[in-house]
Amino acid sequence: MGQSVRDFSATQLHTYLSTANTAPRLLDVREPWEYDIAHLKGSELVPLKSIPGKLERFDPEQEMVVICHHGIRSMQVCRYLASLGFTHLINLRGGVNAWARDIDRLMSTY
């Protein structure tokens, strides 16, 4: 991981989102059926396999939080985007599973 990728726990991300001057883009890279079960409010669904074809929709300078189920796919996307010159990336370590466990206990899990 280079300096362009930060790895936040659910608690760290929750604190960061509540104090950030500018809200980062929340990019959920799971499949639609997973997103339908649970997602962070304000997140945008762009499944992992569709990322390469949607790069023109992303600003390499915009801060982005990448989210998946447990943090594995999101880290892969962070590393991929960092290799393309994206500089402000945050991986949600533990994914929506950790968010449901540590932040929003009403969120559905799977």
C-alpha positions in Angstrom: 0.0 0.0 0.0 1.3 3.4 -1.0 0.6 6.6 0.8 -2.3 7.2 -1.6 -4.3 4.5 0.2 -5.4 4.8 3.8 -7.1 1.9 5.6 -9.7 3.0 8.1 -11.7 0.9 10.6 -15.5 1.5 10.7 -15.0 3.6 13.8 -12.2 5.7 12.2 -14.3 6.2 9.1 -17.4 7.2 11.1 -15.4 9.8 13.0 -13.8 11.0 9.8 -17.1 11.4 7.9 -18.6 13.4 10.7 -15.7 15.8 10.8 -14.6 16.1 7.1 -15.0 19.5 5.6 -15.8 18.0 2.2 -17.6 14.7 2.1 -15.6 12.1 0.2 -17.2 10.0 -2.5 -18.5 6.7 -1.1 -17.9 4.0 -3.7 -19.4 0.5 -3.0 -17.9 -2.1 -5.2 -20.1 -5.1 -4.2 -22.8 -6.7 -6.4 -26.3 -5.2 -6.6 -27.9 -7.9 -4.5 -25.4 -7.2 -1.7 -26.0 -3.5 -1.9 -29.7 -4.1 -1.7 -29.2 -5.9 1.6 -27.2 -3.2 3.2 -25.2 -0.1 2.3 -23.8 3.1 3.7 -26.1 6.1 3.2 -25.0 8.2 0.3 -22.8 5.4 -1.2 -22.8 4.8 -4.9 -22.8 1.2 -6.3 -20.2 0.5 -8.9 -19.5 -3.3 -8.9 -15.9 -4.4 -8.9 -16.0 -5.9 -12.4 -17.4 -2.6 -13.9 -14.7 -0.3 -12.4 -12.3 -0.3 -15.4 -15.1 0.7 -17.8 -16.3 3.5 -15.5 -12.9 5.2 -14.8 -14.0 8.4 -16.7 -16.7 8.9 -14.1 -14.0 9.3 -11.3 -11.8 12.3 -10.5 -8.3 11.1 -9.6 -8.0 14.1 -7.2 -11.3 13.5 -5.4 -11.2 11.7 -2.0 -12.9 8.3 -2.3 -13.9 5.8 0.3 -14.1 2.3 -1.2 -16.5 -0.2 0.4 -17.3 -3.9 0.1 -18.5 -6.7 2.3 -15.3 -7.4 4.4 -12.7 -5.0 2.9 -10.9 -7.4 0.5 -12.5 -6.3 -2.8 -12.4 -2.7 -1.8 -8.6 -2.9 -1.1 -8.1 -4.5 -4.5 -10.0 -1.5 -6.1 -7.9 1.0 -4.0 -4.7 -0.6 -5.1 -5.9 -0.6 -8.8 -7.0 3.0 -8.6 -3.7 4.0 -6.9 -1.8 2.4 -9.7 -3.6 4.6 -12.1 -2.6 7.8 -10.2 -5.6 8.2 -7.8 -4.2 9.9 -4.7 -6.9 10.2 -2.1 -8.3 6.7 -1.4 -9.6 5.2 1.8 -10.4 1.5 2.2 -13.1 0.6 4.7 -11.4 -2.2 6.6 -13.9 -4.9 7.5 -16.4 -3.4 5.0 -20.2 -3.1 5.6 -19.9 -6.1 7.9 -17.7 -4.0 10.3 -19.9 -1.0 9.9 -23.0 -3.0 10.9 -21.2 -4.5 13.9 -19.5 -1.3 15.1 -21.5 1.7 13.9 -25.1 0.8 12.7 -26.4 -2.2 14.6 -29.7 -1.9 12.8 -28.0 -2.5 9.4 -28.7 -5.9 7.9 -25.9 -8.4 7.7 -25.3 -11.3 5.4 
